[in-house]
Amino acid sequence: MYINVPTLLGYTAILLCLVSIIMLFAGAFSESRRWFMTCSLPFLMGFIGCALLVNDKVLPNRAALHLGTAFLLAAFGCGWQVVRSFNGRSSVLGWAIGIPAAWLVVSLVIFGPWRMAVEGAITRTLIFTLFNGLCAWEMTRSRAESLPSRPLLWGTFVFFTGFSALRVVLSNYLPMPLGGRPTEVWAVVAYNLASVTQVLLVSALLIALSRERTAMRNQTLSLKDPLTGAFNRRAFDELAQDLDGSSSTAPVMVTVIAFDLDHFKQVNDRFGHDTGDKIIQAAVATAHKVFRSTDRVFRMGGEEFLCVLPGTALEQGHWLAERLRRAFEQAGMEAGGHTVRATMSLGLASDITSRARLQDLVNQADLALYDAKRAGRNCVGGTVPLAFGAVQAETTAS
């Protein structure tokens, strides 16, 4: 079977051009428009490189061959920039373009004139290996963002890093473009097959990653209060359902703190709703500083809040509630040239069971909150835990 190499390269160039257009088209209908434009850059570079290789006699002294290869190297460098951009890291485009440009100069001045085909092949394949390896390393960052396609893209880059590294070792035995020996058709076909496979996998996974991140952000926003950043009632309902549906037989200690702001309507009437919003934001910010990262703060409506503290006993919950109350009281808000000092009242309840009934704890914490208000506000009200036994004994002992 006869395979026309220029035709094969032409098809590859068209494929890369189409992928670049798809990336730009996808970006036009996405919030990540700038990122998709960045995604199109490596495929555009690859298109130019393949187009130059279709006819390597278009420039004198086979300069088109070296220039086309440099564009292919730059395509991988720009791919590295895409991954960095996805992770929110700054661009180092100078390295992505500079390394292929340096290879081009060395190739035109040394490798080409001195017929150092193997050395040139080793150098360019090392650059391919470097850029693939850097992409794989970048994909290991931001592990806290659990996106299903991230491990798949990482595995793709790892595989092609290994493939390029193997070519470095075998450069003295493989024909171009896989190695440094005289070109053979099968080597061109194998190289193109590997390149097209990587292009299709990477482009599909990049689009999937963007969609997954958008979906995750939308889900997070649906569970957050836009004013304060605290979780909303929907998030609380989901947490209650998860806890109540837990099949774990191990005891789970949960403390719930309910609090609201004292005389908040008077603050709004006197200083305005803008100041009221700032005070609400300050209350949530103070709670986030006092509590641990595993604790959750919910805005249930208006100036009413709940804090769910897993793994926290009643005594520790009292201490944290009192710490929150003092920290918020000492914080001052500037409004109209006056310092507004707001206070809060708090109530808490604690339970230790194998299946935590969160809504029952909330009801008990609300009763404790009313006790705090009846006691004069700006204080912490406590309650007897729902589950007796160990917790009751601890309360009695204290």
Stockholm file with secondary structure:
# STOCKHOLM 1.0

chainA/1-398         MYINVPTLLGYTAILLCLVSIIMLFAGAFSESRRWFMTCSLPFLMGFIGCALLVNDKVLPNRAALHLGTAFLLAAFGCGWQVVRSFNGRSSVLGWAIGIPAAWLVVSLVIFGPWRMAVEGAITRTLIFTLFNGLCAWEMTRSRAESLPSRPLLWGTFVFFTGFSALRVVLSNYLPMPLGGRPTEVWAVVAYNLASVTQVLLVSALLIALSRERTAMRNQTLSLKDPLTGAFNRRAFDELAQDLDGSSSTAPVMVTVIAFDLDHFKQVNDRFGHDTGDKIIQAAVATAHKVFRSTDRVFRMGGEEFLCVLPGTALEQGHWLAERLRRAFEQAGMEAGGHTVRATMSLGLASDITSRARLQDLVNQADLALYDAKRAGRNCVGGTVPLAFGAVQAETTAS
#=GR chainA/1-398 SS CCCCHHHHHHHHHHHHHHHHHHHHHHHHTSSCHHHHHHHHHHHHHHHHHHHHHHTTTSSGGGHHHHHHHHHHHHHHHHHHHHHHHHTTCCCCHHHHHHHHHHHHHHIIIIITTTTCHHHHHHHHHHHHHHHHHHHHHHHTSCTTSCCTHHHHHHHHHHHHHHHHHHHHHTTTTSBTTTSSBCCCHHHHHHHHHHHHHHHHHHHHHHHHHHHHHHHHHHHHHHTBCTTTCCBCHHHHHHHHHHHHTCCCCSCEEEEEEEEEETTHHHHHHHHCHHHHHHHHHHHHHHHHHHSCTTSEEEEEETTEEEEEEETCCHHHHHHHHHHHHHHHHHCCEEETTEEECCCEEEEEEEEEESSCCHHHHHHHHHHHHHHHHHTTSSSEECCCCSSCTHHHHHHHHC
#=GC SS_cons         CCCCHHHHHHHHHHHHHHHHHHHHHHHHTSSCHHHHHHHHHHHHHHHHHHHHHHTTTSSGGGHHHHHHHHHHHHHHHHHHHHHHHHTTCCCCHHHHHHHHHHHHHHIIIIITTTTCHHHHHHHHHHHHHHHHHHHHHHHTSCTTSCCTHHHHHHHHHHHHHHHHHHHHHTTTTSBTTTSSBCCCHHHHHHHHHHHHHHHHHHHHHHHHHHHHHHHHHHHHHHTBCTTTCCBCHHHHHHHHHHHHTCCCCSCEEEEEEEEEETTHHHHHHHHCHHHHHHHHHHHHHHHHHHSCTTSEEEEEETTEEEEEEETCCHHHHHHHHHHHHHHHHHCCEEETTEEECCCEEEEEEEEEESSCCHHHHHHHHHHHHHHHHHTTSSSEECCCCSSCTHHHHHHHHC
//
